[in-house]
Amino acid sequence: MTVTAHRGEIFTLKDDPALGPDAIVHHLDGLLIIEDGRITDCGDFSALSPQLATDQHVTHHENGLIVPGFVDAHVHFPQMGMIASPGRQLMEWLRDYTFPAELDFADPDHCQAAAPLFLDALLAHGTTSALVFGTVHSQSVEALFEAALALDMRLIAGKVLMDRDAPAGLLESAADGYAASKKLIERWHHVGRLGYAVTPRFAPTCSDESLASAGRLLAEHRDILMQTHLAENLSECAHVAALFPDARDYLDVYARHGLLGDRSVFAHGIHLDDDAIKRLAEARSAVAFCPTSNLFLGSGLMRYEAMRKAGVPLGLGTDIGAGTSLSLLDTMAEAYKVAHLGGVVIGAYEAFYHATLGGARALHIDQAVGSLQPGREADFLVLDYAATPIMAQRMARAQSLEERLFILMMLGDDRAVRHVYLAGNPAPRLYARALS
């Protein structure tokens, strides 16, 4: 039995803060106790420290904040190398930048080299769990799972399914996509802390047969997820309407193939009317809110307030490489701005909820991660209140925890991530060392 203990200011959530202050857990001088990778207790240092052995080492994190590890609800592994590719909206951007980058993943050696760099960059930015797109190539997901397993990282991923409207090297038949996905599920799902997500790229690149094969996989494996894109761009929406003239709307394209349900995570969901949002809520399908990507590609502003009022589960997605940062602190800041333009203010507690417990709920991993409650896996961060001179100066004037959280999300990035722990163990920081 291995016991570790961490002392410092602690913030976590045990429910959606919109439900009231009882959802918020804050210990100004707190203690987190971990046994064999799981949290056994979290509370005030004065109350919990007497239960520690007299020779127990306690790691003290001063002038920082212990929080749950961040959960990225939508990110593309093969697109990290083409982040900041300028000058296009979605469909042209895919053609000119994304598809050429993804063709490189036909090479297994390329996949093996890229996977650890991608995961290391996630960790350096404080992301300890993620829902990830691979490419159409099985080896892209194999390499990603191998690297995540070596880190003991909680990760959900899937190979892309698409059989039209892309370069030949990124296409496969519906039957071949189904068979390859099934092999990956059987080999990797529930190995270590890994999970699988059926991954039709989106309706424009998937025939009815391809979408039906994704629905079949989802029906056959009751505890996997489904991830895809939905209503991101107006020209994309018009294209889907032309491709599927019998469908009620974009969402119905997925629904009629068995892809609308409580294990579905749809990225973006910008151009949806009230009825579509209502159907998402009724199905308990989640939406990954990707504000940096939506702004970068000029796609539009997600209807945040309408989603929240309807009860749609929301997580935050960096959506690299259309997104402009792997930092969920950055992503919280942009989500705040997008919602503000829509007439609603996202409070700091609410923003952190979407990046932690809310994101974990969207991915059905909230019983394992997303909160620092006893029984959860000990994935957590120490955020640095004085990571930059301007942050330190601003923090000196902060009057409350909520204000300090707001400063972290508006001014913070990977520099604010002082320490990262996976299942109670320090995560390697190759990315950070490479920058130093």
N, C-alpha and C positions, 0 to 999 in steps of 0.2 A: 504494500500500500504506500503510495506516494502522496504526501500532503504538502501543498504550498499555500502561502497566504500573501495577500496584497493589500496594503493600506493606502488610503487616499480618499479624495472626494469621489463619490460614486453617484452616477445617475443612470437609471434604467426605467423602463415602463413595463407594467404588467397588463396593460390594456390600452385601448385607444384613448388618448387624453381628451378627445371630444366628449367622452362619457363622464368626465369629471375629475377632480383632483386626486381621487383615490387611485387613479391609474398611474400616478407619478410616484416613483421611489427615489428619494434623495437622502444621502448620508454625507454630511459635510466632512466628517472624519469617519470614514467607513472602513470595513474589513470584508474582503472577499476570500472565502476559504474554498480550496479546490482539492478534491481527492480523486486520483487516477483519471484526471481529465474532465471531471464533472464538478459543477458548483455544489457544494454541500451547505453553504450558508452565505448570506449577504446581509450586513446590517451595520449598526454603529460599532465602532472599534471598542468603545468602553464596555459594551454589552457582550461582545463575542470574544474578545481577546482572552478572558479567563479560561475558555475551553481549550485553548491551544496548549500543546506541550511546552514545558518550560524552556526547552532547547529549540523550539520551532523558529526557523528564520522567517522574518516578515519583510517583504520587499516594500519599501515606502516610496510612493510616487508623490513628490511634493510639487505644488504649483501646477497641477495637472488634473485631469478628470478621467476617471475610469468609466467607460461606456461599453455596451455590447458592440461586437464587430459589425461592420456595415454589410448589408445585403443588397447586391446589385441585381435587379429583376430583369435586366435585358442588356446584354453585351455580346459583341461578336469577336471571338478569338482571332480569326484570320484577318481582321481589319485594323489591328493595332499599328501595323507598319504603313498604313495609308491614311492615318488620321491627318486632318488639316489639308485635305485635297480640295482645292477651291473651285468656286465659280459655277456650280450646277445645282439644280433641284433634283429631287429623288431619282426619277427614272434615268436621266442623263448621267447623274452621279454614279449610279449602279453600273451603267454601261461603260463609262470612261475610266472608273477607278476601282470599284469594288470587284467586279467580275475578273479583271486582269489580276488583281492581287490574290483572289481565291484560286485561280488556276495554278499558282505556285504550290498549293497544298496537295497536288497530285504526287509530289515528291515526298516520300516518307522521311527522308533526312531533313527536309525543310520543316516538316511538322515536329519532329523530335527537337529541333533547335528552337523553334518558336514557342512551344508550349511552356517550358519553364520560365522563359522571359515574360510571357503574358501573365502567368500566375504570380510571379514575383512582383510585377508592376501592380497587380491588383492589391496584393498584401501591403506594398509600400504606401498605397493610398488608403489603407484601412479597410479594404473589402475582404471579408473572411468567408463569405458565401456568395454564390452567383448562379444565375441561370444563363447559360452560354450557348450561342450558336457556333457550330463547327462549319465545315464546308460540306459539299456533297460527298467528299472522300471519307471513307470510314477511318482511314489512318489519321485524319485530323482529330477525330474524337478519341481514338485509341491513345494517341500521344498526350492529349489533354488529360484523360483519365489516369494514365500512368503517372504523369507529373503530379496531379492532385493527390493521388494515393500515396505517393512518396512523402508528401507534405502533411498527410492526414488532414486534408482540407475538405470541408463540406461543399460539394459542387454538383450541379445538375447541368447536363449538356446533352446535345443530340446532333446527329448528322443531318444536314439539310436535305430535304426532298424537293426536287424540281425536275420537270420533264419537258419544259418548253421555254421559249423566249429568253435564252441565255446561250453563251458559247457552248459548243458541242462538248468540250471537256468538263463542263459543269452539269451536264444532263445525264439522266438515267431513266430507264423505264419505271413505271409505277411498280411493276413486279420486282425489279431489281432493288429499288429503294426500300420496299417492304422487307425483302429478305435480308438486306444488309442491316437495316434497323433492328430487326428481330435478333440477329446474331449479337449486335452490340448490347441489346437489352439483356439477353441471356448471359453474356459474359461480364457485364459491368454493373448492372442495376443492383443496388444494395451491397456492393463490395466496398468495404470500409465505410466512408461517409459519402459515397457517390450515389447519384440518381440519374435516371434517364428521362429525357423529354423528346417526344415525337416532334419533328421540326419541319413541317412544310414551310418553305420560305415565305411565300404569300401567294394569294390567288392568281396574280398575273403570270407566275411561273409554274403553276400547278394545274394540270388538267383535272377534269372530274375524276378520272381514274386515280391520279396521284392523291388527291384529297381524300378519296374513298379509302385508299390504302392506309393513309394516316389515321382515319377514323377507325379502321379495322384494328390497327395496332393499339389504339387507345382503349378500345372495347375489350381486347384480349388481355391487357395488362392493367389491372384496376388501380394500381398505385403509381403509375408513371404520370408525368405531366405532358401537356401539349403546349408548344410555343409557336407563335407566328406573328405576322404584322397585320395591322388593321387600320384602314382609313387614315393613312399618314399624310397623303398629298392629294390635292384636288384632281390632278391629271391621272394619278393612279386610280382614284375612285371612278373616274369616267371610263378608264380602260377596263376596270372590273365590270362595270355595268354593261359594257359592250361584249365582254367575253361570256358573261353569265346573264343573258337577257331575261331568263325565267326567274331569277332570284329576286326576292323582295327588296334586298339591299345588300351591301357588302357583307354585313354580319351574317345574313341568311345564307350566303355562299358557304360559310363554314358550318352553320347550323345544320343544313341539309345533308352534310357529310359526317355528322356526329362529332363535330369539333367544338361545339358550344356547351360547356359544362363546368363543373366546379374544379376541374383540374386543368383548365385552360388559362393561359396567360397571353393576352394580346398586347403587343407593343403599340403605343401611340394612341390610337382611338381618338384622333383629333376631330375628324369630320363626321360626327355621329349626331343624329337627331335625338330628341327626347325618347322616342319609342325604342330606338336601338340601345340607348343607355339603360332603359328600363329592362330590356331583355337580358342585357349583360348582368344586371343586378339580380334578376330572378334566377338566372342560371348559376349565380355565384362565381362567374368568370372574373378573373382579375385583369387589370390593365396596368401595364408598366408605363409610367409617366416619364418621358425622356425629353426634358426641356432644352438641354443644350443642343441636342440633335435637331429638334423641331425648329429652333431658332436658326441654327447654322444652315440648314437646307431651305429655309424660308417656307416650311410646311404649314405653319399655323400655330395657334394657341389651343392646347387641350382645354376642354370645358371642365375645369377642376371642380368648381362649386357644384355643377350639375352631377358630376360623378359622385362626389361626396354625399350630396343630398339623397341620391338614389341608393346609396349603399354599396356601390361597386368597390370591391377590394382593390387597393392601390399600393403599388410599390414604386420605387424610383429606379430608373435605368440610365446608365451612362451612355448606352448605345454607341460605344466606340465601334467603327471609326467615324460615323457622322457626328457623334457626340464629340465634344472638344476637350473633355477631361475625364480621366478615370476616377477622379475624386468625387465621392458622394457629398462631401461638404460643398464643393463647387456646384454640384447638381441641386442640392437643397437651395442654394442661393438663387439659381436660375428658376427653380420651381416657384420660389417666393415671388420673383418678378413677373413670371407668366400669370400666376394667379392674381397678382395685384392688377395687372392690365385687364383681367376679367372681372375686377370689382370685388375681390375677396383677399383678405390678408391671411397668409399661413403663419401661424405662430411657431415659435421655435420648438415647443414640445411636439407639435403636430408634424413638423418637418422631420425631426429625429425619429418619430414613430414610423413614418414611411420608409426611412432608411434602415430601420432595425426590425422591430417586432412586426410592423405592418408589412414590410417586404417579406419577412419570413412567413407570415400568414398567407400572403399571395402565392408563395411557393410551396405551401403545405409542409414547412419545416419548422414551424413555430414551437413545436414541442421539444425541439432539439436546440435551436439557436434563436437569437433575436432579443433575448432578455437575460438579465443576470439573476434570474430566480433559481432557487435550489432545484437540482435535478437536470438543469440544462447543461449542455456541453460548454466548456469554459473557453469560448471564443470571445475575446474582448480586446479593447484598445486602451491606451493611455493617450489622451489628447493634451497637447501642450498649450497652456494659456499664454505663454510668452514665446511662441514659435517665431514670431517676427517682431521687430521693434514696434511697429504700429499696433500689432495685437496687444503687446504688453502695455503700451500706453493707453489703449482703449479699455483694456480689462481693469486698469486701476480705477476707472470711473464707474464700473458696472455695479449695480445695486442688488442684483438677484441672480439666481441660477438661470432663469429664463433669459435674462439679458446676456449672461456669459455664453449660453448656448447660441443665442442669435449672433453674437460676435464671431464665435467659432464658425458658424455656417456662412456668414457673409465675408469673412476675411481669411478663413482657413483653407488649406489645401493639403497636399501630402507633407508639407513641412510641419504641419500641426500634429501629425501622427508620430508620437514619440516612441511608442512600443506597440507591437502586435503580438497577440498570443492565440495559438490554435490548440484547442483541447488542453489548455493550461501551459503549453510549451511556447517559448519565444519562437516566432517565425523568422526564418532567414531573411536577411535584408540585402540581397545582392544588388537590387536596383538602387537602393540608397547608397551603398558603397560605391557603385559605379559613378554616381553623380558627385561624390565627395572628392 
